[in-house]
Each structure stands twice: as C-alpha cells, then as structure tokens.
Amino acid sequence: MLNRTRIFYGWWVASACMGISALYECLFFYGFSAFFIPWRETFGWSRSLLGGVAGLARLEGGVIGPITGLLIDKYGPRRMMFLGLALTGLGFLSLSRINSLAMLYVVYLLLLAAGSSLGGYMAVQAAVANWFVRYRGRAMGFVLVGSGIGGMMVILLAQFINTFGWRTGAVFAGILMWTLGPPLIYLVRHRPEQMGLLPDGAPPRDKTGISAAAGAADTEPSDGTQIKENVTSPHDQEKRPRLWTRDPRPEIDMTGWQALRTPAFWLMAIAYSAWGPTVAVVSVHLTPFIQEELDTDYVVAVSALSFYAFVSLFGRGGFGFLADYVNIRILVAVLFLSQSIGMLLLSQVHFVTQAAIYIPILALPYGGALSLRGVLQGYFFGRRYFGTVAGLMTIVNLPINVTAPLWIGWLADTFPDGYRLAFKIIAALLVGSAICVFVARRPRPTLASNHPPQPFKLFRQ
C-alpha cells in the first residue's frame, strides 16, 4: 500500500523540469537578447539578419518537432533531454569561436536550436503532462515558474558579458549547461505507471476515475492498443461545463491522427501560431527596442527583459493554479485579449518609466498563456500521445514562428517607428488567437472510442 505521507514523485519530476526550464530560458531563450546587442556592436549585423537566426531556429524546431514528439512518446523525455543538453552545451562552446554571420547560423541551428528542440520545452511539457491530470494546471505553472526565474537571471548573464565579453559568456553558458543539467535530468521519469503510481498520486479507483488496470495498460504502448484511463459513462458524457467552471468530464487520449481530424486541433494550432510573434518580441526584439527607442544603455535594456520575466512568474504560477478550477478555454482566451491590450500599450512607450508600468500588463498574461499551452492541449487530447500531438502542432505554427522575428526586425530597420507598428499588428493577431480558443470545443469521447488508437507513423500505408 502506498505511503500517503510521502511526496508524490510527480512533484520531483516537476521540480527537475523547473530547473531544466530555468537553464534553457536563461541561456538560450532570453539569452539570445543578451548576445544580440554585443553581436551588433562587434560585427555590425542588422536587426533583421539577427532576427533571421531566431526565425530559422523556429523553422528547424517545426521541422523536427513531429519527430521529437514521436521520440519522446516512444523513449521518454529523459533520453531526449540528455541528448539535447549535450548538443546545447557544445553549441555554446562553439558559439564563442564564431567570426561570421554564416558561422552563427550554422552553430545556432545545428547545435543550439536542435538541442533546445530535443531537450527543452516540448520534453518538459510532455514529462509533466504524463504525471498530472487533475492538477496539471498548477504543475505546469510550477514548472514554468522556472522559465521566469531563468529570464530574471539573464541580467546576470548580461553583466557577465558586459564585464568579460560575449565570447567568454558563451563558454560560461556551455559549462553551466553541462554541469547543472545532468543531475536534474536524472530525476525525470516518463510515466507514473512505470513506478507503480497513478497520475496526481491518486490511489486506485479514486475520484478522478483512473483505475489501476488502466494504469497498468498504459505501460504497454507498443502493441498499438489502448485501454482507456477514464471510463466515460453516458451520464458523464452529458455533463457540460458552465461558462467559467472546470469541465467535469473525464480526460480522453487521442492519437496524432485522431487529433488532426478535430476542429479543436486546428483552432488551437492557429491560436498559438498567431501568438508566436509575441514570443519573438520577448526573445529577440524587446531588448533592442528598449535600448534604441528609449535611448538607454545595454544593462538597462536587459534589465527590462529581466523585469518582464520576473512579472511573468506570477502569471505562470497564478494562472496555472487557477486553471485547475475554471474553464481553461475561457481563461486562455482572456489571457490572449489581455496581451493584445499590453501590446498596444507597449507601442506607446517613450520613456523607461512608462515601460515599467506597461510591461506588467503584457508580461502577466504572457506567462499565463505560456504555462497553459500544455494544459489546454491535455484538456483537448489527453496525455498518452502528448509529445506526438505537440510535435504535429509545431508544423502548423511553423510559418509565422519562422517569419515573425524577420518581419519584426525588417519593420524596425525600414520604418522610423517600425517596432511600434509591429506591436500594433501583433495586438490584432492576439485578438484572433482569443477568438480561436473561445470557439474551440473539446472533442467528443465517441471519436476516440469509435476509432481505436494506433501507433502514430509519419507515413500511412
């Protein structure tokens, strides 16, 4: 009999994923902005050319995303994390030796971006989604607080670069990845059933409706069949959530092919595609906007990014906790609308004091939308094929994620108020994201039961 006084191992997995997220966010995601200005000063590269690096990195992530998702579902996230960590650490060491834009593109795409795609966001989300169902919102929020902490720490990376140079900073980043990452990854496990546990630490036949038999079946995915984790009665199927309340119906698991046939997949994919330029602003263009448009120095500009990450912490954790109690679709739609307002306000910033006031209006809902992406996907399609469905979604996200850093940089290079124009365009896109999520509906359980799951393959025979 399980000792109920012990901490559920899923929280150890979540804690490890939190640390892994902090590493990748500080050194890779937010870290790009810390290197952006020193590269411009050293080589004179334009904003659009540097934005192209981030754009092509997203192209690579979208191309290998489906393969990464399949590998995560088949072999577990831990192996992918170790592989990604090795590539990312090597990438930072190689970054310290670049002398041309072509070398930057090669190192960033083949090592840094590939490593992040394999061992970063998708692997972390898949690991946590498999360990939690009822408490997935707070678990995802907890993990992505690590991303915010990593973003806050980017100011330390910037100060290190400002003191010792960006080449030494790149070496330092690589060493950090290789020393701090392995102990964290070692704690990660794929599914609770592999340890004789159930999601959320639930005992057999508890209120979630997950049975021990279903958990045992989940450890045998290779035969292409699936015994459903949640037994859905006609009475359960008739339940419908009120506008603001959590959906009471049990979760269903859908394969990649099943998800592709649902409107919910396409609406969610389009919504987060339109959200993509917001990510490009944060990861690439916020620091140069603050420095060049507001006439500040490098450290102040990176401090603004660190402040953004700090404020987003409260959105990641707070909205993640709230998602366990309210209608997830409505919550995410409201977060997209709030970001739209924040983008419009950011386009009107002319002083650092204004930025300090307006940045939280964007950062809070941004943190929430980021942490709830995996929660929303799990709500629609379940946990068993989480990596596969997430990988397929990256293909839909691909066009706008690739082009957003480039066209934002091009607008900034071409027009006097190019950044401000870009922010207004993004605000309009975010309204579209809100509409897509609001009208999306959870797939019917009968869709999964009438079409038994089969192993996902890239090419159907």
RAMOKA-V550658 format. One record per residue. N is the residue number from 1. RES is the residue in three letters. PSI is psi in radians with two decimals (* if undefined). Layout:
BEGIN
N:RES:PSI, N:RES:PSI
END
This chain:
BEGIN
1:MET:2.39, 2:LEU:2.47, 3:ASN:1.91, 4:ARG:-0.24, 5:THR:-0.24, 6:ARG:2.64, 7:ILE:2.27, 8:PHE:2.30, 9:TYR:-0.41, 10:GLY:-0.53, 11:TRP:-0.47, 12:TRP:-0.70, 13:VAL:-0.79, 14:ALA:-0.67, 15:SER:-0.73, 16:ALA:-0.75, 17:CYS:-0.55, 18:MET:-0.80, 19:GLY:-0.70, 20:ILE:-0.74, 21:SER:-0.73, 22:ALA:-0.72, 23:LEU:-0.90, 24:TYR:-0.68, 25:GLU:-0.76, 26:CYS:-0.82, 27:LEU:-0.57, 28:PHE:-1.02, 29:PHE:-1.17, 30:TYR:-0.48, 31:GLY:-0.47, 32:PHE:-0.70, 33:SER:-0.57, 34:ALA:-0.53, 35:PHE:-0.34, 36:PHE:-0.96, 37:ILE:-0.77, 38:PRO:-0.64, 39:TRP:-0.74, 40:ARG:-0.72, 41:GLU:-0.59, 42:THR:-0.79, 43:PHE:-0.26, 44:GLY:0.39, 45:TRP:2.56, 46:SER:2.89, 47:ARG:-0.62, 48:SER:-0.64, 49:LEU:-0.74, 50:LEU:-0.61, 51:GLY:-0.53, 52:GLY:-0.54, 53:VAL:-0.85, 54:ALA:-0.65, 55:GLY:-0.79, 56:LEU:-0.53, 57:ALA:-0.68, 58:ARG:-0.57, 59:LEU:-0.81, 60:GLU:-0.75, 61:GLY:-0.67, 62:GLY:-0.63, 63:VAL:-0.80, 64:ILE:-0.08, 65:GLY:-0.86, 66:PRO:-0.68, 67:ILE:-0.74, 68:THR:-0.77, 69:GLY:-0.75, 70:LEU:-0.76, 71:LEU:-0.67, 72:ILE:-0.78, 73:ASP:-0.57, 74:LYS:-0.81, 75:TYR:-0.14, 76:GLY:2.70, 77:PRO:-0.44, 78:ARG:-0.77, 79:ARG:-0.71, 80:MET:-0.60, 81:MET:-0.75, 82:PHE:-0.77, 83:LEU:-0.79, 84:GLY:-0.69, 85:LEU:-0.74, 86:ALA:-0.78, 87:LEU:-0.72, 88:THR:-0.78, 89:GLY:-0.77, 90:LEU:-0.63, 91:GLY:-0.74, 92:PHE:-0.69, 93:LEU:-0.71, 94:SER:-0.56, 95:LEU:-0.53, 96:SER:-0.21, 97:ARG:0.03, 98:ILE:2.58, 99:ASN:0.08, 100:SER:2.85, 101:LEU:-0.65, 102:ALA:-0.72, 103:MET:-0.68, 104:LEU:-0.80, 105:TYR:-0.77, 106:VAL:-0.87, 107:VAL:-0.77, 108:TYR:-0.71, 109:LEU:-0.83, 110:LEU:-0.45, 111:LEU:-1.05, 112:LEU:-0.93, 113:ALA:-0.70, 114:ALA:-0.75, 115:GLY:-0.72, 116:SER:-0.68, 117:SER:-0.69, 118:LEU:-0.74, 119:GLY:0.05, 120:GLY:-2.11, 121:TYR:-0.84, 122:MET:-0.74, 123:ALA:-0.71, 124:VAL:-0.82, 125:GLN:-0.73, 126:ALA:-0.71, 127:ALA:-0.82, 128:VAL:-0.69, 129:ALA:-0.55, 130:ASN:-0.37, 131:TRP:-0.24, 132:PHE:2.48, 133:VAL:-1.15, 134:ARG:-0.63, 135:TYR:0.49, 136:ARG:-0.65, 137:GLY:-0.88, 138:ARG:-0.57, 139:ALA:-0.80, 140:MET:-0.75, 141:GLY:-0.73, 142:PHE:-0.80, 143:VAL:-0.77, 144:LEU:-0.10, 145:VAL:-0.58, 146:GLY:-0.65, 147:SER:-0.74, 148:GLY:-0.69, 149:ILE:-0.73, 150:GLY:-0.71, 151:GLY:-0.67, 152:MET:-0.64, 153:MET:-0.12, 154:VAL:-0.43, 155:ILE:-0.58, 156:LEU:-0.70, 157:LEU:-0.73, 158:ALA:-0.72, 159:GLN:-0.64, 160:PHE:-0.79, 161:ILE:-0.71, 162:ASN:-0.52, 163:THR:-0.79, 164:PHE:-0.14, 165:GLY:2.70, 166:TRP:-0.48, 167:ARG:-0.79, 168:THR:-0.63, 169:GLY:-0.66, 170:ALA:-0.72, 171:VAL:-0.77, 172:PHE:-0.73, 173:ALA:-0.74, 174:GLY:-0.72, 175:ILE:-0.70, 176:LEU:-0.76, 177:MET:-0.78, 178:TRP:-0.41, 179:THR:-0.67, 180:LEU:-0.47, 181:GLY:-0.88, 182:PRO:-0.78, 183:PRO:-0.58, 184:LEU:-0.79, 185:ILE:-0.56, 186:TYR:-0.50, 187:LEU:-0.30, 188:VAL:2.37, 189:ARG:2.70, 190:HIS:-1.05, 191:ARG:2.59, 192:PRO:-0.52, 193:GLU:-0.47, 194:GLN:-0.30, 195:MET:0.26, 196:GLY:0.41, 197:LEU:3.05, 198:LEU:2.76, 199:PRO:2.52, 200:ASP:0.08, 201:GLY:0.39, 202:ALA:2.49, 203:PRO:2.89, 204:PRO:2.44, 205:ARG:0.75, 206:ASP:-2.93, 207:LYS:-0.36, 208:THR:-0.25, 209:GLY:0.17, 210:ILE:2.25, 211:SER:2.77, 212:ALA:-0.61, 213:ALA:-0.70, 214:ALA:-0.66, 215:GLY:-0.70, 216:ALA:-0.67, 217:ALA:-0.49, 218:ASP:-0.23, 219:THR:0.02, 220:GLU:1.23, 221:PRO:-0.13, 222:SER:-0.27, 223:ASP:-0.03, 224:GLY:0.10, 225:THR:2.94, 226:GLN:2.18, 227:ILE:2.19, 228:LYS:2.41, 229:GLU:-0.58, 230:ASN:2.05, 231:VAL:2.04, 232:THR:2.00, 233:SER:2.82, 234:PRO:-0.61, 235:HIS:-0.74, 236:ASP:-0.69, 237:GLN:-0.44, 238:GLU:-0.29, 239:LYS:2.44, 240:ARG:2.42, 241:PRO:2.57, 242:ARG:3.05, 243:LEU:-0.76, 244:TRP:-0.10, 245:THR:2.75, 246:ARG:2.48, 247:ASP:2.11, 248:PRO:-0.18, 249:ARG:2.52, 250:PRO:2.72, 251:GLU:2.52, 252:ILE:2.66, 253:ASP:2.30, 254:MET:2.43, 255:THR:3.06, 256:GLY:-0.78, 257:TRP:-0.69, 258:GLN:-0.75, 259:ALA:-0.70, 260:LEU:-0.43, 261:ARG:0.06, 262:THR:2.51, 263:PRO:-0.54, 264:ALA:-0.68, 265:PHE:-0.85, 266:TRP:-0.66, 267:LEU:-0.74, 268:MET:-0.73, 269:ALA:-0.75, 270:ILE:-0.70, 271:ALA:-0.80, 272:TYR:-0.32, 273:SER:-0.82, 274:ALA:-0.39, 275:TRP:-0.32, 276:GLY:-0.77, 277:PRO:-0.48, 278:THR:-0.72, 279:VAL:-0.68, 280:ALA:-0.68, 281:VAL:-0.81, 282:VAL:-0.81, 283:SER:-0.43, 284:VAL:-0.84, 285:HIS:-0.17, 286:LEU:-0.75, 287:THR:-0.89, 288:PRO:-0.56, 289:PHE:-0.82, 290:ILE:-0.75, 291:GLN:-0.82, 292:GLU:-0.71, 293:GLU:-0.55, 294:LEU:0.03, 295:ASP:0.99, 296:THR:3.07, 297:ASP:3.09, 298:TYR:-0.83, 299:VAL:-0.69, 300:VAL:-0.72, 301:ALA:-0.76, 302:VAL:-0.54, 303:SER:-0.63, 304:ALA:-0.69, 305:LEU:-0.71, 306:SER:-0.68, 307:PHE:-0.71, 308:TYR:-0.82, 309:ALA:-0.68, 310:PHE:-0.82, 311:VAL:-0.65, 312:SER:-0.36, 313:LEU:-0.76, 314:PHE:-0.55, 315:GLY:-0.71, 316:ARG:-0.92, 317:GLY:-0.77, 318:GLY:-0.86, 319:PHE:-0.50, 320:GLY:-0.75, 321:PHE:-0.75, 322:LEU:-0.54, 323:ALA:-0.37, 324:ASP:-0.11, 325:TYR:-0.26, 326:VAL:3.04, 327:ASN:2.01, 328:ILE:-0.63, 329:ARG:-0.82, 330:ILE:-0.72, 331:LEU:-0.82, 332:VAL:-0.69, 333:ALA:-0.74, 334:VAL:-0.66, 335:LEU:-0.70, 336:PHE:-0.76, 337:LEU:-0.69, 338:SER:-0.68, 339:GLN:-0.60, 340:SER:-0.77, 341:ILE:-0.74, 342:GLY:-0.69, 343:MET:-0.73, 344:LEU:-0.72, 345:LEU:-0.70, 346:LEU:-0.57, 347:SER:-0.25, 348:GLN:0.10, 349:VAL:2.30, 350:HIS:-0.16, 351:PHE:2.70, 352:VAL:-0.65, 353:THR:-0.65, 354:GLN:-0.74, 355:ALA:-0.70, 356:ALA:-0.51, 357:ILE:-0.72, 358:TYR:-0.53, 359:ILE:-0.75, 360:PRO:-0.53, 361:ILE:-0.51, 362:LEU:-0.69, 363:ALA:-0.66, 364:LEU:-0.98, 365:PRO:-0.47, 366:TYR:-0.82, 367:GLY:-0.67, 368:GLY:-0.80, 369:ALA:-0.62, 370:LEU:-0.83, 371:SER:-0.43, 372:LEU:-0.05, 373:ARG:-0.87, 374:GLY:-0.58, 375:VAL:-0.76, 376:LEU:-0.72, 377:GLN:-0.76, 378:GLY:-0.64, 379:TYR:-0.71, 380:PHE:-0.76, 381:PHE:0.00, 382:GLY:-2.99, 383:ARG:-0.41, 384:ARG:-0.71, 385:TYR:0.64, 386:PHE:-0.83, 387:GLY:-0.72, 388:THR:-0.82, 389:VAL:-0.72, 390:ALA:-0.69, 391:GLY:-0.72, 392:LEU:-0.62, 393:MET:-0.52, 394:THR:-0.48, 395:ILE:-0.74, 396:VAL:-0.65, 397:ASN:-0.27, 398:LEU:-0.95, 399:PRO:-0.85, 400:ILE:-0.57, 401:ASN:-0.61, 402:VAL:-0.77, 403:THR:-0.40, 404:ALA:-0.88, 405:PRO:-0.54, 406:LEU:-0.87, 407:TRP:-0.48, 408:ILE:-0.79, 409:GLY:-0.67, 410:TRP:-0.75, 411:LEU:-0.72, 412:ALA:-0.61, 413:ASP:-0.47, 414:THR:-0.67, 415:PHE:2.57, 416:PRO:-0.70, 417:ASP:0.72, 418:GLY:-0.74, 419:TYR:-0.73, 420:ARG:-0.68, 421:LEU:-0.74, 422:ALA:-0.72, 423:PHE:-0.64, 424:LYS:-0.67, 425:ILE:-0.75, 426:ILE:-0.64, 427:ALA:-0.71, 428:ALA:-0.70, 429:LEU:-0.65, 430:LEU:-0.55, 431:VAL:-0.73, 432:GLY:-0.67, 433:SER:-0.76, 434:ALA:-0.72, 435:ILE:-0.76, 436:CYS:-0.81, 437:VAL:-0.66, 438:PHE:-0.69, 439:VAL:-0.23, 440:ALA:2.52, 441:ARG:2.57, 442:ARG:2.32, 443:PRO:2.57, 444:ARG:2.46, 445:PRO:-0.51, 446:THR:-0.43, 447:LEU:-0.71, 448:ALA:-0.67, 449:SER:-0.55, 450:ASN:-0.34, 451:HIS:1.57, 452:PRO:2.44, 453:PRO:2.47, 454:GLN:2.70, 455:PRO:2.36, 456:PHE:2.33, 457:LYS:2.59, 458:LEU:-0.60, 459:PHE:2.19, 460:ARG:2.46, 461:GLN:*
END
